[in-house]
Amino acid sequence: MKYEDGYQYQNVYGPLVKLEADNDRMLKEALTLEDVEVSKRGLMSNMVYSCSFLIVCADSLGRWPEQEDPSKDDGS
């Protein structure tokens, strides 16, 4: 494809680049997590920081994970 001038090129590819950028932004936003809490953090003996995160999320069907009851034993 040959373009007559730079404006024609910009008018053809400008909207395509914008659509791709919008799509990338939506994909990145879909990967973000909300309501993440730091449950434990501290400095270990070897001067390395350590922390734990609590992340609760629904599965693809919208069901929330059930809490495991440590008092229940499956007999194994």
C-alpha beads as a LAMMPS data file, in Angstrom:
LAMMPS data file: protein, C-alpha beads

76 atoms
75 bonds

1 atom types
1 bond types

-500.0 500.0 xlo xhi
-500.0 500.0 ylo yhi
-500.0 500.0 zlo zhi

Masses

1 110.0

Atoms # bond

1 1 1 0.000 0.000 0.000
2 1 1 1.357 3.386 -0.957
3 1 1 0.358 6.571 0.833
4 1 1 0.058 9.939 -0.857
5 1 1 1.398 11.817 2.171
6 1 1 2.064 11.595 5.885
7 1 1 -1.430 12.736 6.793
8 1 1 -3.005 9.816 4.969
9 1 1 -0.643 7.412 6.752
10 1 1 -1.473 9.021 10.097
11 1 1 -5.217 8.897 9.393
12 1 1 -4.983 5.168 8.579
13 1 1 -2.680 4.000 11.381
14 1 1 -3.573 6.508 14.115
15 1 1 -6.927 4.899 14.986
16 1 1 -5.381 1.417 14.845
17 1 1 -2.616 2.388 17.274
18 1 1 -5.206 3.954 19.603
19 1 1 -7.333 0.789 19.544
20 1 1 -4.298 -1.342 20.365
21 1 1 -3.292 0.979 23.217
22 1 1 -6.835 0.939 24.629
23 1 1 -6.918 -2.857 24.408
24 1 1 -3.541 -3.154 26.184
25 1 1 -4.744 -0.790 28.916
26 1 1 -7.921 -2.849 29.459
27 1 1 -5.890 -6.076 29.666
28 1 1 -3.532 -4.587 32.258
29 1 1 -6.433 -3.219 34.304
30 1 1 -8.087 -6.644 34.252
31 1 1 -4.976 -8.111 35.888
32 1 1 -4.973 -5.729 38.842
33 1 1 -6.122 -6.923 42.241
34 1 1 -8.098 -4.889 44.723
35 1 1 -8.533 -5.388 48.466
36 1 1 -5.161 -7.083 48.906
37 1 1 -3.986 -6.901 52.474
38 1 1 -0.547 -7.469 53.914
39 1 1 -1.063 -9.952 56.700
40 1 1 2.501 -10.235 58.028
41 1 1 5.717 -8.415 57.386
42 1 1 9.058 -8.112 59.052
43 1 1 12.794 -8.186 58.845
44 1 1 14.278 -11.651 59.011
45 1 1 17.534 -12.513 60.764
46 1 1 19.530 -12.375 57.516
47 1 1 18.400 -8.756 56.882
48 1 1 15.885 -9.759 54.200
49 1 1 12.375 -8.328 54.260
50 1 1 9.573 -10.843 54.253
51 1 1 5.821 -10.320 53.913
52 1 1 2.666 -12.356 53.327
53 1 1 -0.348 -11.274 51.332
54 1 1 -3.971 -12.263 51.750
55 1 1 -5.743 -12.386 48.400
56 1 1 -9.336 -13.588 48.231
57 1 1 -10.962 -13.827 44.844
58 1 1 -13.866 -15.533 43.134
59 1 1 -13.403 -18.264 40.566
60 1 1 -14.561 -17.919 36.972
61 1 1 -18.150 -18.803 37.973
62 1 1 -18.253 -16.129 40.676
63 1 1 -18.031 -18.577 43.592
64 1 1 -15.919 -17.607 46.572
65 1 1 -13.481 -20.134 48.023
66 1 1 -14.724 -21.967 51.076
67 1 1 -12.825 -21.571 54.309
68 1 1 -11.003 -24.723 55.297
69 1 1 -11.892 -25.928 58.759
70 1 1 -8.753 -27.348 60.388
71 1 1 -10.902 -29.278 62.888
72 1 1 -12.324 -31.405 60.052
73 1 1 -10.192 -34.411 59.234
74 1 1 -10.725 -36.348 56.022
75 1 1 -9.393 -39.520 57.623
76 1 1 -6.176 -39.759 55.606

Bonds

1 1 1 2
2 1 2 3
3 1 3 4
4 1 4 5
5 1 5 6
6 1 6 7
7 1 7 8
8 1 8 9
9 1 9 10
10 1 10 11
11 1 11 12
12 1 12 13
13 1 13 14
14 1 14 15
15 1 15 16
16 1 16 17
17 1 17 18
18 1 18 19
19 1 19 20
20 1 20 21
21 1 21 22
22 1 22 23
23 1 23 24
24 1 24 25
25 1 25 26
26 1 26 27
27 1 27 28
28 1 28 29
29 1 29 30
30 1 30 31
31 1 31 32
32 1 32 33
33 1 33 34
34 1 34 35
35 1 35 36
36 1 36 37
37 1 37 38
38 1 38 39
39 1 39 40
40 1 40 41
41 1 41 42
42 1 42 43
43 1 43 44
44 1 44 45
45 1 45 46
46 1 46 47
47 1 47 48
48 1 48 49
49 1 49 50
50 1 50 51
51 1 51 52
52 1 52 53
53 1 53 54
54 1 54 55
55 1 55 56
56 1 56 57
57 1 57 58
58 1 58 59
59 1 59 60
60 1 60 61
61 1 61 62
62 1 62 63
63 1 63 64
64 1 64 65
65 1 65 66
66 1 66 67
67 1 67 68
68 1 68 69
69 1 69 70
70 1 70 71
71 1 71 72
72 1 72 73
73 1 73 74
74 1 74 75
75 1 75 76
